[in-house]
Amino acid sequence: MTQETDLDPELLAIIVCPECHAPLQVEPDGGPAELLICLGEGCGLRYPVRDGIPILLVDEAERGT
């Protein structure tokens, strides 16, 4: 992954979407991580990252477009 991110790559390798258990990907804008996007088919939840900490609560997530 060549994106700049303030998240530990080892953490990104093990965390998954709490809703569907699919992998998460840093928002593909090339900047610092602000969102983690679920790669699960039909899920698409977007989890916020605040102060470098992923907020993996379904209630805090937004539906992707």
All heavy atoms as TSV, in Angstrom:
chain	resi	resn	atom	element	x	y	z
A	1	MET	N	N	0.847	-1.172	0.000
A	1	MET	CA	C	0.000	0.000	0.000
A	1	MET	C	C	0.889	1.229	0.000
A	1	MET	O	O	1.746	1.373	0.854
A	1	MET	CB	C	-0.903	-0.033	1.240
A	1	MET	CG	C	-1.854	1.119	1.301
A	1	MET	SD	S	-2.942	1.032	2.748
A	1	MET	CE	C	-4.103	-0.177	2.198
A	2	THR	N	N	0.677	2.135	-0.933
A	2	THR	CA	C	1.536	3.295	-1.058
A	2	THR	C	C	0.906	4.551	-0.499
A	2	THR	O	O	1.497	5.612	-0.555
A	2	THR	CB	C	1.875	3.544	-2.544
A	2	THR	OG1	O	0.655	3.768	-3.247
A	2	THR	CG2	C	2.644	2.391	-3.136
A	3	GLN	N	N	-0.289	4.449	0.050
A	3	GLN	CA	C	-0.956	5.610	0.593
A	3	GLN	C	C	-0.316	6.036	1.899
A	3	GLN	O	O	0.136	5.210	2.675
A	3	GLN	CB	C	-2.425	5.295	0.862
A	3	GLN	CG	C	-3.183	4.964	-0.380
A	3	GLN	CD	C	-4.562	4.441	-0.018
A	3	GLN	OE1	O	-4.712	3.723	0.960
A	3	GLN	NE2	N	-5.536	4.776	-0.816
A	4	GLU	N	N	-0.316	7.374	2.127
A	4	GLU	CA	C	0.112	7.858	3.421
A	4	GLU	C	C	-1.007	7.574	4.407
A	4	GLU	O	O	-2.166	7.830	4.130
A	4	GLU	CB	C	0.325	9.372	3.371
A	4	GLU	CG	C	1.548	9.802	2.622
A	4	GLU	CD	C	1.697	11.304	2.699
A	4	GLU	OE1	O	1.333	11.900	3.744
A	4	GLU	OE2	O	2.161	11.870	1.722
A	5	THR	N	N	-0.659	7.034	5.519
A	5	THR	CA	C	-1.659	6.775	6.541
A	5	THR	C	C	-0.996	6.836	7.900
A	5	THR	O	O	0.172	6.523	8.042
A	5	THR	CB	C	-2.360	5.415	6.330
A	5	THR	OG1	O	-3.320	5.256	7.364
A	5	THR	CG2	C	-1.416	4.260	6.337
A	6	ASP	N	N	-1.758	7.265	8.877
A	6	ASP	CA	C	-1.243	7.291	10.235
A	6	ASP	C	C	-1.644	6.028	10.989
A	6	ASP	O	O	-1.373	5.892	12.158
A	6	ASP	CB	C	-1.711	8.545	10.977
A	6	ASP	CG	C	-3.207	8.767	10.893
A	6	ASP	OD1	O	-3.888	8.032	10.152
A	6	ASP	OD2	O	-3.696	9.683	11.564
A	7	LEU	N	N	-2.264	5.079	10.291
A	7	LEU	CA	C	-2.632	3.807	10.902
A	7	LEU	C	C	-1.527	2.787	10.695
A	7	LEU	O	O	-0.924	2.714	9.634
A	7	LEU	CB	C	-3.933	3.275	10.299
A	7	LEU	CG	C	-5.169	4.123	10.531
A	7	LEU	CD1	C	-6.357	3.536	9.791
A	7	LEU	CD2	C	-5.476	4.246	12.001
A	8	ASP	N	N	-1.296	1.989	11.708
A	8	ASP	CA	C	-0.287	0.939	11.657
A	8	ASP	C	C	-0.693	-0.114	10.618
A	8	ASP	O	O	-1.800	-0.645	10.676
A	8	ASP	CB	C	-0.182	0.310	13.035
A	8	ASP	CG	C	0.909	-0.724	13.168
A	8	ASP	OD1	O	1.415	-1.215	12.136
A	8	ASP	OD2	O	1.258	-1.035	14.312
A	9	PRO	N	N	0.179	-0.434	9.666
A	9	PRO	CA	C	-0.146	-1.451	8.656
A	9	PRO	C	C	-0.491	-2.809	9.258
A	9	PRO	O	O	-1.321	-3.533	8.713
A	9	PRO	CB	C	1.125	-1.543	7.813
A	9	PRO	CG	C	1.855	-0.281	8.060
A	9	PRO	CD	C	1.478	0.173	9.435
A	10	GLU	N	N	0.116	-3.156	10.382
A	10	GLU	CA	C	-0.211	-4.423	11.039
A	10	GLU	C	C	-1.646	-4.405	11.573
A	10	GLU	O	O	-2.342	-5.411	11.526
A	10	GLU	CB	C	0.775	-4.714	12.169
A	10	GLU	CG	C	2.163	-5.046	11.662
A	10	GLU	CD	C	3.140	-5.334	12.785
A	10	GLU	OE1	O	2.705	-5.588	13.929
A	10	GLU	OE2	O	4.347	-5.309	12.521
A	11	LEU	N	N	-2.091	-3.252	12.068
A	11	LEU	CA	C	-3.467	-3.118	12.530
A	11	LEU	C	C	-4.428	-3.242	11.349
A	11	LEU	O	O	-5.424	-3.961	11.424
A	11	LEU	CB	C	-3.668	-1.771	13.225
A	11	LEU	CG	C	-5.092	-1.445	13.666
A	11	LEU	CD1	C	-5.565	-2.423	14.729
A	11	LEU	CD2	C	-5.182	-0.025	14.163
A	12	LEU	N	N	-4.121	-2.577	10.256
A	12	LEU	CA	C	-4.968	-2.647	9.064
A	12	LEU	C	C	-5.087	-4.070	8.531
A	12	LEU	O	O	-6.102	-4.439	7.957
A	12	LEU	CB	C	-4.435	-1.735	7.967
A	12	LEU	CG	C	-4.659	-0.242	8.186
A	12	LEU	CD1	C	-3.942	0.554	7.119
A	12	LEU	CD2	C	-6.127	0.089	8.228
A	13	ALA	N	N	-4.067	-4.859	8.734
A	13	ALA	CA	C	-4.073	-6.238	8.236
A	13	ALA	C	C	-5.005	-7.148	9.038
A	13	ALA	O	O	-5.446	-8.170	8.520
A	13	ALA	CB	C	-2.657	-6.807	8.247
A	14	ILE	N	N	-5.342	-6.771	10.276
A	14	ILE	CA	C	-6.134	-7.676	11.107
A	14	ILE	C	C	-7.550	-7.186	11.396
A	14	ILE	O	O	-8.395	-7.988	11.776
A	14	ILE	CB	C	-5.416	-8.007	12.436
A	14	ILE	CG1	C	-5.201	-6.750	13.263
A	14	ILE	CG2	C	-4.131	-8.748	12.188
A	14	ILE	CD1	C	-4.721	-7.016	14.676
A	15	ILE	N	N	-7.824	-5.896	11.252
A	15	ILE	CA	C	-9.178	-5.439	11.573
A	15	ILE	C	C	-10.126	-5.707	10.411
A	15	ILE	O	O	-9.732	-5.718	9.251
A	15	ILE	CB	C	-9.211	-3.945	11.977
A	15	ILE	CG1	C	-8.690	-3.038	10.863
A	15	ILE	CG2	C	-8.469	-3.718	13.261
A	15	ILE	CD1	C	-8.817	-1.570	11.159
A	16	VAL	N	N	-11.370	-5.959	10.767
A	16	VAL	CA	C	-12.409	-6.246	9.773
A	16	VAL	C	C	-13.666	-5.467	10.135
A	16	VAL	O	O	-13.799	-4.946	11.243
A	16	VAL	CB	C	-12.737	-7.754	9.697
A	16	VAL	CG1	C	-11.546	-8.555	9.212
A	16	VAL	CG2	C	-13.238	-8.279	11.021
A	17	CYS	N	N	-14.586	-5.422	9.210
A	17	CYS	CA	C	-15.873	-4.762	9.426
A	17	CYS	C	C	-16.637	-5.512	10.516
A	17	CYS	O	O	-16.834	-6.731	10.412
A	17	CYS	CB	C	-16.669	-4.763	8.122
A	17	CYS	SG	S	-18.340	-4.106	8.286
A	18	PRO	N	N	-17.090	-4.821	11.553
A	18	PRO	CA	C	-17.852	-5.497	12.600
A	18	PRO	C	C	-19.217	-5.993	12.117
A	18	PRO	O	O	-19.785	-6.899	12.707
A	18	PRO	CB	C	-18.040	-4.437	13.680
A	18	PRO	CG	C	-17.246	-3.267	13.284
A	18	PRO	CD	C	-16.801	-3.433	11.884
A	19	GLU	N	N	-19.730	-5.429	11.041
A	19	GLU	CA	C	-21.040	-5.817	10.528
A	19	GLU	C	C	-20.984	-7.112	9.713
A	19	GLU	O	O	-21.760	-8.023	9.931
A	19	GLU	CB	C	-21.607	-4.677	9.662
A	19	GLU	CG	C	-22.951	-4.958	9.040
A	19	GLU	CD	C	-24.105	-4.827	10.027
A	19	GLU	OE1	O	-23.907	-4.356	11.161
A	19	GLU	OE2	O	-25.213	-5.215	9.652
A	20	CYS	N	N	-20.030	-7.185	8.752
A	20	CYS	CA	C	-20.016	-8.341	7.840
A	20	CYS	C	C	-18.700	-9.121	7.862
A	20	CYS	O	O	-18.574	-10.117	7.162
A	20	CYS	CB	C	-20.315	-7.879	6.409
A	20	CYS	SG	S	-18.963	-6.951	5.658
A	21	HIS	N	N	-17.714	-8.650	8.620
A	21	HIS	CA	C	-16.427	-9.322	8.807
A	21	HIS	C	C	-15.553	-9.321	7.547
A	21	HIS	O	O	-14.634	-10.130	7.439
A	21	HIS	CB	C	-16.608	-10.741	9.345
A	21	HIS	CG	C	-17.430	-10.765	10.586
A	21	HIS	ND1	N	-16.927	-10.406	11.805
A	21	HIS	CD2	C	-18.737	-11.059	10.786
A	21	HIS	CE1	C	-17.876	-10.493	12.711
A	21	HIS	NE2	N	-18.988	-10.879	12.117
A	22	ALA	N	N	-15.816	-8.415	6.614
A	22	ALA	CA	C	-14.980	-8.259	5.417
A	22	ALA	C	C	-13.802	-7.341	5.746
A	22	ALA	O	O	-13.841	-6.577	6.717
A	22	ALA	CB	C	-15.803	-7.666	4.275
A	23	PRO	N	N	-12.742	-7.380	4.930
A	23	PRO	CA	C	-11.601	-6.487	5.151
A	23	PRO	C	C	-11.992	-5.019	4.996
A	23	PRO	O	O	-12.978	-4.696	4.339
A	23	PRO	CB	C	-10.611	-6.881	4.047
A	23	PRO	CG	C	-11.094	-8.159	3.491
A	23	PRO	CD	C	-12.548	-8.280	3.804
A	24	LEU	N	N	-11.187	-4.160	5.612
A	24	LEU	CA	C	-11.372	-2.717	5.503
A	24	LEU	C	C	-10.214	-2.116	4.728
A	24	LEU	O	O	-9.088	-2.613	4.791
A	24	LEU	CB	C	-11.450	-2.083	6.894
A	24	LEU	CG	C	-12.602	-2.545	7.775
A	24	LEU	CD1	C	-12.439	-1.980	9.178
A	24	LEU	CD2	C	-13.938	-2.128	7.192
A	25	GLN	N	N	-10.492	-1.029	4.023
A	25	GLN	CA	C	-9.474	-0.344	3.223
A	25	GLN	C	C	-9.494	1.129	3.580
A	25	GLN	O	O	-10.553	1.718	3.781
A	25	GLN	CB	C	-9.797	-0.518	1.748
A	25	GLN	CG	C	-8.947	0.305	0.816
A	25	GLN	CD	C	-9.389	0.109	-0.625
A	25	GLN	OE1	O	-9.587	-1.012	-1.064
A	25	GLN	NE2	N	-9.553	1.188	-1.339
A	26	VAL	N	N	-8.305	1.746	3.638
A	26	VAL	CA	C	-8.223	3.183	3.869
A	26	VAL	C	C	-8.870	3.893	2.695
A	26	VAL	O	O	-8.705	3.491	1.544
A	26	VAL	CB	C	-6.747	3.624	4.025
A	26	VAL	CG1	C	-6.642	5.133	4.128
A	26	VAL	CG2	C	-6.110	2.953	5.226
A	27	GLU	N	N	-9.611	4.939	2.988
A	27	GLU	CA	C	-10.255	5.729	1.943
A	27	GLU	C	C	-9.228	6.064	0.863
A	27	GLU	O	O	-8.162	6.587	1.160
A	27	GLU	CB	C	-10.815	7.014	2.554
A	27	GLU	CG	C	-11.475	7.931	1.564
A	27	GLU	CD	C	-11.985	9.196	2.211
A	27	GLU	OE1	O	-11.335	9.712	3.125
A	27	GLU	OE2	O	-13.037	9.658	1.792
A	28	PRO	N	N	-9.529	5.733	-0.381
A	28	PRO	CA	C	-8.523	5.866	-1.445
A	28	PRO	C	C	-8.364	7.283	-1.988
A	28	PRO	O	O	-8.503	7.522	-3.170
A	28	PRO	CB	C	-9.048	4.921	-2.527
A	28	PRO	CG	C	-10.518	4.948	-2.346
A	28	PRO	CD	C	-10.751	5.112	-0.865
A	29	ASP	N	N	-8.063	8.242	-1.107
A	29	ASP	CA	C	-7.825	9.606	-1.591
A	29	ASP	C	C	-6.358	9.984	-1.531
A	29	ASP	O	O	-5.976	11.055	-1.961
A	29	ASP	CB	C	-8.684	10.617	-0.829
A	29	ASP	CG	C	-8.236	10.817	0.612
A	29	ASP	OD1	O	-7.331	10.089	1.072
A	29	ASP	OD2	O	-8.787	11.700	1.281
A	30	GLY	N	N	-5.533	9.107	-0.986
A	30	GLY	CA	C	-4.092	9.349	-0.947
A	30	GLY	C	C	-3.629	10.170	0.237
A	30	GLY	O	O	-2.447	10.323	0.458
A	31	GLY	N	N	-4.535	10.721	1.018
A	31	GLY	CA	C	-4.169	11.530	2.168
A	31	GLY	C	C	-4.178	10.716	3.445
A	31	GLY	O	O	-4.303	9.495	3.416
A	32	PRO	N	N	-4.065	11.406	4.574
A	32	PRO	CA	C	-4.136	10.704	5.853
A	32	PRO	C	C	-5.475	10.000	6.020
A	32	PRO	O	O	-6.498	10.476	5.522
A	32	PRO	CB	C	-3.981	11.822	6.882
A	32	PRO	CG	C	-3.353	12.946	6.151
A	32	PRO	CD	C	-3.813	12.822	4.719
A	33	ALA	N	N	-5.463	8.884	6.696
A	33	ALA	CA	C	-6.686	8.086	6.861
A	33	ALA	C	C	-7.725	8.859	7.650
A	33	ALA	O	O	-7.464	9.306	8.756
A	33	ALA	CB	C	-6.359	6.783	7.562
A	34	GLU	N	N	-8.888	9.038	7.069
A	34	GLU	CA	C	-10.020	9.635	7.758
A	34	GLU	C	C	-11.204	8.689	7.770
A	34	GLU	O	O	-12.087	8.826	8.594
A	34	GLU	CB	C	-10.413	10.953	7.098
A	34	GLU	CG	C	-9.346	12.010	7.241
A	34	GLU	CD	C	-9.754	13.330	6.617
A	34	GLU	OE1	O	-10.936	13.505	6.292
A	34	GLU	OE2	O	-8.884	14.173	6.462
A	35	LEU	N	N	-11.205	7.719	6.828
A	35	LEU	CA	C	-12.274	6.738	6.745
A	35	LEU	C	C	-11.699	5.376	6.410
A	35	LEU	O	O	-10.736	5.267	5.661
A	35	LEU	CB	C	-13.273	7.097	5.635
A	35	LEU	CG	C	-14.213	8.261	5.851
A	35	LEU	CD1	C	-15.003	8.536	4.588
A	35	LEU	CD2	C	-15.157	7.997	6.996
A	36	LEU	N	N	-12.319	4.340	6.960
A	36	LEU	CA	C	-12.024	2.974	6.563
A	36	LEU	C	C	-13.275	2.455	5.878
A	36	LEU	O	O	-14.376	2.537	6.437
A	36	LEU	CB	C	-11.682	2.107	7.776
A	36	LEU	CG	C	-10.369	2.435	8.462
A	36	LEU	CD1	C	-10.198	1.548	9.694
A	36	LEU	CD2	C	-9.203	2.255	7.527
A	37	ILE	N	N	-13.130	1.946	4.679
A	37	ILE	CA	C	-14.252	1.508	3.868
A	37	ILE	C	C	-14.297	-0.010	3.842
A	37	ILE	O	O	-13.295	-0.670	3.561
A	37	ILE	CB	C	-14.130	2.068	2.433
A	37	ILE	CG1	C	-14.095	3.589	2.496
A	37	ILE	CG2	C	-15.268	1.568	1.557
A	37	ILE	CD1	C	-13.727	4.251	1.187
A	38	CYS	N	N	-15.480	-0.558	4.120
A	38	CYS	CA	C	-15.671	-2.003	4.083
A	38	CYS	C	C	-15.678	-2.477	2.638
A	38	CYS	O	O	-16.340	-1.894	1.775
A	38	CYS	CB	C	-16.990	-2.367	4.759
A	38	CYS	SG	S	-17.359	-4.127	4.648
A	39	LEU	N	N	-14.945	-3.551	2.371
A	39	LEU	CA	C	-14.869	-4.112	1.028
A	39	LEU	C	C	-15.872	-5.231	0.809
A	39	LEU	O	O	-15.895	-5.852	-0.252
A	39	LEU	CB	C	-13.449	-4.627	0.764
A	39	LEU	CG	C	-12.344	-3.574	0.825
A	39	LEU	CD1	C	-10.987	-4.224	0.615
A	39	LEU	CD2	C	-12.585	-2.460	-0.164
A	40	GLY	N	N	-16.725	-5.485	1.790
A	40	GLY	CA	C	-17.721	-6.544	1.674
A	40	GLY	C	C	-18.780	-6.219	0.628
A	40	GLY	O	O	-19.277	-5.098	0.570
A	41	GLU	N	N	-19.109	-7.210	-0.169
A	41	GLU	CA	C	-20.118	-7.031	-1.207
A	41	GLU	C	C	-21.467	-6.721	-0.561
A	41	GLU	O	O	-21.949	-7.456	0.294
A	41	GLU	CB	C	-20.228	-8.303	-2.042
A	41	GLU	CG	C	-21.098	-8.155	-3.262
A	41	GLU	CD	C	-21.065	-9.377	-4.137
A	41	GLU	OE1	O	-19.975	-9.957	-4.331
A	41	GLU	OE2	O	-22.137	-9.752	-4.612
A	42	GLY	N	N	-22.043	-5.608	-0.936
A	42	GLY	CA	C	-23.337	-5.219	-0.406
A	42	GLY	C	C	-23.284	-4.504	0.930
A	42	GLY	O	O	-24.309	-4.043	1.415
A	43	CYS	N	N	-22.145	-4.400	1.569
A	43	CYS	CA	C	-22.050	-3.734	2.874
A	43	CYS	C	C	-21.701	-2.260	2.668
A	43	CYS	O	O	-22.548	-1.401	2.797
A	43	CYS	CB	C	-21.025	-4.424	3.762
A	43	CYS	SG	S	-20.938	-3.722	5.436
A	44	GLY	N	N	-20.442	-1.978	2.368
A	44	GLY	CA	C	-20.019	-0.618	2.060
A	44	GLY	C	C	-20.028	0.367	3.212
A	44	GLY	O	O	-20.019	1.574	2.994
A	45	LEU	N	N	-20.055	-0.115	4.450
A	45	LEU	CA	C	-20.000	0.817	5.577
A	45	LEU	C	C	-18.672	1.557	5.573
A	45	LEU	O	O	-17.640	1.021	5.175
A	45	LEU	CB	C	-20.195	0.084	6.899
A	45	LEU	CG	C	-21.613	-0.395	7.195
A	45	LEU	CD1	C	-21.634	-1.209	8.482
A	45	LEU	CD2	C	-22.580	0.763	7.298
A	46	ARG	N	N	-18.723	2.811	6.018
A	46	ARG	CA	C	-17.523	3.647	6.099
A	46	ARG	C	C	-17.344	4.070	7.551
A	46	ARG	O	O	-18.203	4.738	8.117
A	46	ARG	CB	C	-17.685	4.859	5.185
A	46	ARG	CG	C	-17.868	4.440	3.756
A	46	ARG	CD	C	-18.334	5.529	2.806
A	46	ARG	NE	N	-18.544	6.826	3.374
A	46	ARG	CZ	C	-18.279	7.959	2.737
A	46	ARG	NH1	N	-17.796	7.949	1.529
A	46	ARG	NH2	N	-18.519	9.113	3.313
A	47	TYR	N	N	-16.221	3.646	8.134
A	47	TYR	CA	C	-15.948	3.889	9.547
A	47	TYR	C	C	-14.992	5.068	9.693
A	47	TYR	O	O	-13.966	5.128	9.006
A	47	TYR	CB	C	-15.327	2.647	10.195
A	47	TYR	CG	C	-16.266	1.467	10.176
A	47	TYR	CD1	C	-16.246	0.543	9.136
A	47	TYR	CD2	C	-17.195	1.284	11.187
A	47	TYR	CE1	C	-17.113	-0.531	9.107
A	47	TYR	CE2	C	-18.074	0.209	11.171
A	47	TYR	CZ	C	-18.025	-0.690	10.128
A	47	TYR	OH	O	-18.893	-1.743	10.104
A	48	PRO	N	N	-15.290	5.992	10.609
A	48	PRO	CA	C	-14.402	7.139	10.791
A	48	PRO	C	C	-13.108	6.751	11.512
A	48	PRO	O	O	-13.062	5.769	12.252
A	48	PRO	CB	C	-15.236	8.091	11.650
A	48	PRO	CG	C	-16.168	7.206	12.406
A	48	PRO	CD	C	-16.454	6.040	11.479
A	49	VAL	N	N	-12.081	7.546	11.271
A	49	VAL	CA	C	-10.819	7.440	11.999
A	49	VAL	C	C	-10.614	8.786	12.669
A	49	VAL	O	O	-10.573	9.816	11.995
A	49	VAL	CB	C	-9.637	7.118	11.057
A	49	VAL	CG1	C	-8.329	7.080	11.837
A	49	VAL	CG2	C	-9.875	5.802	10.333
A	50	ARG	N	N	-10.527	8.776	13.982
A	50	ARG	CA	C	-10.363	10.021	14.742
A	50	ARG	C	C	-9.056	9.970	15.526
A	50	ARG	O	O	-8.846	9.049	16.307
A	50	ARG	CB	C	-11.534	10.227	15.689
A	50	ARG	CG	C	-12.858	10.386	14.951
A	50	ARG	CD	C	-13.982	10.758	15.902
A	50	ARG	NE	N	-15.239	10.645	15.191
A	50	ARG	CZ	C	-16.250	9.877	15.570
A	50	ARG	NH1	N	-16.162	9.162	16.675
A	50	ARG	NH2	N	-17.362	9.828	14.863
A	51	ASP	N	N	-8.217	10.947	15.283
A	51	ASP	CA	C	-6.916	11.023	15.959
A	51	ASP	C	C	-6.121	9.734	15.783
A	51	ASP	O	O	-5.463	9.267	16.710
A	51	ASP	CB	C	-7.077	11.351	17.446
A	51	ASP	CG	C	-7.716	12.702	17.679
A	51	ASP	OD1	O	-7.414	13.636	16.903
A	51	ASP	OD2	O	-8.515	12.835	18.626
A	52	GLY	N	N	-6.226	9.132	14.595
A	52	GLY	CA	C	-5.477	7.923	14.290
A	52	GLY	C	C	-6.088	6.649	14.858
A	52	GLY	O	O	-5.477	5.592	14.784
A	53	ILE	N	N	-7.299	6.741	15.412
A	53	ILE	CA	C	-7.943	5.579	16.021
A	53	ILE	C	C	-9.191	5.223	15.214
A	53	ILE	O	O	-10.109	6.048	15.101
A	53	ILE	CB	C	-8.339	5.864	17.480
A	53	ILE	CG1	C	-7.092	6.219	18.290
A	53	ILE	CG2	C	-9.075	4.676	18.093
A	53	ILE	CD1	C	-7.373	6.769	19.657
A	54	PRO	N	N	-9.244	4.015	14.649
A	54	PRO	CA	C	-10.447	3.604	13.920
A	54	PRO	C	C	-11.624	3.413	14.882
A	54	PRO	O	O	-11.488	2.765	15.912
A	54	PRO	CB	C	-10.070	2.256	13.299
A	54	PRO	CG	C	-8.603	2.116	13.463
A	54	PRO	CD	C	-8.195	3.000	14.587
A	55	ILE	N	N	-12.752	4.008	14.550
A	55	ILE	CA	C	-13.961	3.884	15.351
A	55	ILE	C	C	-14.831	2.816	14.690
A	55	ILE	O	O	-15.588	3.092	13.770
A	55	ILE	CB	C	-14.721	5.227	15.450
A	55	ILE	CG1	C	-13.784	6.364	15.858
A	55	ILE	CG2	C	-15.915	5.092	16.383
A	55	ILE	CD1	C	-13.107	6.197	17.199
A	56	LEU	N	N	-14.685	1.581	15.136
A	56	LEU	CA	C	-15.327	0.442	14.499
A	56	LEU	C	C	-16.653	0.093	15.175
A	56	LEU	O	O	-16.889	-1.034	15.593
A	56	LEU	CB	C	-14.384	-0.759	14.477
A	56	LEU	CG	C	-13.083	-0.537	13.717
A	56	LEU	CD1	C	-12.192	-1.765	13.806
A	56	LEU	CD2	C	-13.374	-0.183	12.271
A	57	LEU	N	N	-17.503	1.080	15.260
A	57	LEU	CA	C	-18.840	0.901	15.813
A	57	LEU	C	C	-19.839	1.066	14.668
A	57	LEU	O	O	-19.829	2.086	13.977
A	57	LEU	CB	C	-19.124	1.931	16.895
A	57	LEU	CG	C	-18.188	1.906	18.110
A	57	LEU	CD1	C	-18.439	3.111	18.999
A	57	LEU	CD2	C	-18.378	0.616	18.876
A	58	VAL	N	N	-20.702	0.100	14.488
A	58	VAL	CA	C	-21.675	0.158	13.409
A	58	VAL	C	C	-22.543	1.407	13.538
A	58	VAL	O	O	-22.885	2.046	12.541
A	58	VAL	CB	C	-22.523	-1.130	13.358
A	58	VAL	CG1	C	-23.631	-1.029	12.324
A	58	VAL	CG2	C	-21.637	-2.342	13.072
A	59	ASP	N	N	-22.863	1.807	14.757
A	59	ASP	CA	C	-23.678	3.005	14.976
A	59	ASP	C	C	-22.970	4.282	14.528
A	59	ASP	O	O	-23.629	5.289	14.273
A	59	ASP	CB	C	-24.062	3.141	16.453
A	59	ASP	CG	C	-25.039	2.070	16.898
A	59	ASP	OD1	O	-25.688	1.447	16.034
A	59	ASP	OD2	O	-25.159	1.851	18.121
A	60	GLU	N	N	-21.657	4.279	14.477
A	60	GLU	CA	C	-20.873	5.443	14.057
A	60	GLU	C	C	-20.574	5.438	12.556
A	60	GLU	O	O	-20.108	6.417	12.019
A	60	GLU	CB	C	-19.542	5.499	14.821
A	60	GLU	CG	C	-19.679	5.746	16.298
A	60	GLU	CD	C	-19.924	7.204	16.614
A	60	GLU	OE1	O	-19.381	8.075	15.918
A	60	GLU	OE2	O	-20.671	7.464	17.583
A	61	ALA	N	N	-20.825	4.333	11.894
A	61	ALA	CA	C	-20.498	4.184	10.474
A	61	ALA	C	C	-21.561	4.837	9.597
A	61	ALA	O	O	-22.704	5.036	10.009
A	61	ALA	CB	C	-20.380	2.702	10.120
A	62	GLU	N	N	-21.145	5.153	8.369
A	62	GLU	CA	C	-22.051	5.702	7.368
A	62	GLU	C	C	-22.147	4.700	6.223
A	62	GLU	O	O	-21.191	4.005	5.939
A	62	GLU	CB	C	-21.502	7.018	6.811
A	62	GLU	CG	C	-21.332	8.095	7.827
A	62	GLU	CD	C	-20.660	9.329	7.229
A	62	GLU	OE1	O	-20.212	9.272	6.048
A	62	GLU	OE2	O	-20.576	10.337	7.931
A	63	ARG	N	N	-23.283	4.681	5.578
A	63	ARG	CA	C	-23.444	3.837	4.384
A	63	ARG	C	C	-22.742	4.514	3.219
A	63	ARG	O	O	-22.887	5.723	3.022
A	63	ARG	CB	C	-24.911	3.636	4.032
A	63	ARG	CG	C	-25.630	2.733	4.974
A	63	ARG	CD	C	-25.371	1.291	4.648
A	63	ARG	NE	N	-25.886	0.460	5.737
A	63	ARG	CZ	C	-25.491	-0.756	5.949
A	63	ARG	NH1	N	-24.601	-1.314	5.180
A	63	ARG	NH2	N	-25.969	-1.458	6.942
A	64	GLY	N	N	-21.972	3.718	2.451
A	64	GLY	CA	C	-21.319	4.240	1.256
A	64	GLY	C	C	-22.314	4.481	0.154
A	64	GLY	O	O	-23.452	4.033	0.196
A	65	THR	N	N	-21.883	5.221	-0.847
A	65	THR	CA	C	-22.776	5.514	-1.961
A	65	THR	C	C	-22.593	4.547	-3.091
A	65	THR	O	O	-21.644	3.855	-3.214
A	65	THR	CB	C	-22.533	6.932	-2.500
A	65	THR	OG1	O	-21.150	7.072	-2.837
A	65	THR	CG2	C	-22.950	7.955	-1.478
